[in-house]
Amino acid sequence: MNPEQRSKKDHGIMNITKRLINPKELSDMLEISVNTVYSWVSQRKIPFVKCGRLTKFDVQKIDEWIEKNSVEEKEFC
């Protein structure tokens, strides 16, 4: 095990960044309601993954979606 891996250990358990998050975690991340998350899913406004009956969100895809849907600031003279 290299030093970087050892530094990531916490009491013998590796700290792993989650790739998929649930609707509650996404609502907390975006500071919106869970109902809004599900509404966007039903309208296909946001990228999501179905794991059987569960709806999950790929953090990388959400970051890309945020970048794509960001409005650039406008300079005023």
KELO-276715 format. One line per 5 residues: number of its first residue (from 0); for each residue z, x, y of N, C-alpha, C. Coordinates in Angstrom, 1 decimal, padded with zeros to 4 digits. Each point is the difference from the previous one (the first is absolute). Layout:
NUM = Z,X,Y,Z,X,Y,Z,X,Y | ...
END
This chain:
0 = 000.0,000.9,-001.2,000.0,-000.9,001.2,000.0,000.9,001.2 | -000.9,-000.3,001.0,-000.1,000.9,001.1,001.1,-000.4,001.1 | 000.2,000.8,001.0,001.1,-000.3,001.0,-000.3,-001.3,000.7 | -001.2,-000.4,000.3,-000.3,-001.3,000.7,000.4,-001.1,-000.9 | -000.3,000.0,-001.3,000.5,-001.1,-000.9,001.5,-000.1,000.0
5 = 000.6,001.2,-000.1,001.5,000.0,-000.1,000.6,-000.5,001.3 | -000.6,000.2,001.2,000.5,-000.5,001.2,-000.1,-001.5,000.1 | -001.0,-000.6,-000.7,-000.1,-001.4,000.0,000.9,-000.7,-001.0 | 000.7,000.7,-000.8,001.0,-000.6,-001.0,001.2,-000.5,000.8 | 000.5,-001.1,-000.4,001.2,-000.6,000.5,000.9,-000.4,-001.1
10 = 001.0,000.8,-000.3,000.9,-000.3,-001.1,-000.8,-000.2,-001.3 | -001.0,000.9,-000.3,-000.7,-000.1,-001.2,-001.1,-001.0,-000.1 | -000.3,-000.7,001.1,-001.0,-001.0,000.0,-001.1,000.4,001.0 | -001.2,000.0,-000.4,-001.1,000.3,001.0,-000.2,-001.1,001.0 | -000.1,000.3,001.3,-000.3,-000.9,001.0,-001.5,-000.2,000.0
15 = -000.5,-001.2,-000.4,-001.4,-000.3,000.0,-000.3,-001.0,001.0 | -001.1,000.3,000.8,-000.4,-001.0,001.0,-000.8,-001.1,-000.7 | 000.4,-001.2,000.3,-000.7,-001.1,-000.7,-001.4,-000.2,000.6 | -001.0,-000.2,-000.9,-001.3,-000.3,000.4,-000.2,-001.5,000.3 | 000.5,-000.8,-000.8,-000.1,-001.5,000.1,001.3,-000.6,000.5
20 = -000.1,-000.8,001.0,001.2,-000.7,000.5,-000.2,-001.5,-000.1 | 001.1,-000.7,000.0,000.0,-001.5,-000.2,-000.1,-000.7,001.4 | -000.2,-001.3,000.0,-000.2,-000.7,001.3,001.2,000.2,001.0 | 001.2,000.0,-000.6,001.2,000.1,000.9,000.0,001.4,000.7 | -000.3,001.0,-000.8,-000.1,001.4,000.6,-001.1,000.1,001.0
25 = -001.1,-000.6,-000.2,-001.1,000.0,001.0,000.4,-000.8,001.2 | 000.7,-001.1,-000.1,000.4,-000.8,001.1,001.0,000.8,000.9 | 000.9,000.8,-000.7,000.9,000.8,000.7,-000.7,001.2,000.7 | -001.0,000.5,-000.6,-000.8,001.2,000.5,-000.7,-000.5,001.3 | -000.7,-001.2,-000.1,-000.8,-000.5,001.1,000.8,-000.8,001.0
30 = 001.3,-000.3,-000.3,000.8,-000.8,000.8,-000.6,-001.4,000.3 | -000.4,-000.6,-001.2,-000.6,-001.4,000.0,000.7,-000.7,-001.1 | -000.1,-001.3,000.0,000.6,-000.8,-001.1,-000.7,000.1,-001.3 | 000.7,-000.3,-001.1,-000.6,000.0,-001.3,-001.0,-001.1,-000.1 | 000.2,-001.1,000.7,-001.0,-001.1,000.0,-001.3,000.5,000.6
35 = 000.1,000.8,001.0,-001.2,000.5,000.7,-000.8,000.9,-001.0 | 000.8,000.8,-000.7,-000.6,000.9,-001.0,-000.8,-000.8,-001.1 | 000.6,-001.0,-000.5,-000.6,-000.9,-001.0,-001.2,-000.8,000.6 | 000.1,-000.4,001.2,-001.1,-000.6,000.7,-001.2,000.9,000.1 | 000.2,001.2,000.5,-001.0,001.0,000.1,-000.7,000.3,-001.4
40 = 000.8,000.0,-001.1,-000.5,000.2,-001.3,-000.9,-001.1,-000.4 | 000.4,-001.3,000.2,-000.8,-001.1,-000.3,-001.3,-000.1,000.8 | 000.1,000.5,001.2,-001.2,000.1,000.8,-000.9,001.3,-000.2 | 000.5,000.8,-000.8,-000.6,001.3,-000.3,-000.1,000.9,001.3 | 001.0,-000.1,000.8,-000.1,000.8,001.3,000.6,001.4,-000.2
45 = 000.7,000.2,-001.1,000.7,001.3,-000.3,-000.3,000.4,-001.4 | -000.1,001.3,-000.2,-000.3,000.5,-001.4,001.3,-000.2,-000.9 | -000.2,-000.4,-001.2,001.1,-000.2,-000.9,-000.5,000.2,-001.5 | 001.0,000.2,-000.8,-000.3,000.2,-001.5,000.8,-001.0,-000.7 | -000.6,-000.6,-001.0,000.7,-000.9,-000.9,000.4,000.7,-001.3
50 = 001.2,-000.1,-000.3,000.6,000.6,-001.2,000.5,-001.2,-000.9 | -000.9,-000.6,-000.7,000.3,-001.2,-000.7,000.2,-001.1,001.1 | 001.2,-000.6,000.0,000.3,-001.0,001.0,000.6,000.6,001.3 | 000.3,001.3,000.0,000.6,000.6,001.1,-001.0,000.5,001.0 | 000.3,-000.1,001.3,-000.9,000.5,001.1,000.7,001.2,000.5
55 = -000.8,001.1,000.0,000.5,001.3,000.5,-001.0,000.5,001.1 | 000.5,001.0,000.7,-000.8,000.6,001.1,000.0,001.5,-000.2 | -001.2,000.6,000.1,-000.1,001.5,-000.1,000.2,000.5,001.4 | 001.1,000.8,000.1,000.4,000.6,001.3,-001.2,000.7,000.7 | -000.7,000.8,-000.7,-001.2,000.7,000.6,-001.0,-001.0,000.5
60 = -000.3,-001.0,-000.7,-001.0,-001.0,000.4,000.5,-000.8,001.2 | 001.3,-000.3,000.1,000.6,-000.6,001.1,-000.1,000.9,001.3 | 000.3,001.2,-000.2,-000.2,001.0,001.1,-001.4,000.0,000.5 | -001.0,000.0,-000.9,-001.4,000.0,000.4,-000.3,-001.3,000.7 | 000.5,-001.1,-000.5,-000.2,-001.3,000.6,000.5,-000.1,001.4
65 = 001.2,000.6,000.2,000.6,000.1,001.4,-000.9,000.8,000.9 | -000.4,001.1,-000.4,-000.9,000.9,000.8,-001.3,-000.8,000.3 | -000.6,-000.6,-000.9,-001.3,-000.8,000.2,000.2,-001.1,000.9 | 001.2,-000.7,000.0,000.2,-001.1,000.8,000.8,000.2,001.3 | 000.2,001.3,000.3,000.7,000.4,001.3,-001.0,-000.2,001.2
70 = 000.5,-000.4,001.0,-000.8,-000.2,001.3,000.3,001.2,000.8 | -001.1,000.6,000.5,000.1,001.2,000.8,000.5,-000.4,001.4 | 000.8,000.9,000.6,000.4,-000.3,001.4,-001.1,000.2,000.9 | 000.1,-000.7,001.1,-001.1,000.1,001.0,000.6,000.6,001.3 | -000.7,000.9,000.6,000.5,000.7,001.2,-000.5,-000.8,001.2
75 = 000.9,-000.2,000.9,-000.3,-000.7,001.3,000.1,001.0,001.1 | -001.0,-000.1,000.9,-000.1,001.0,001.1,001.0,-000.3,001.1
END
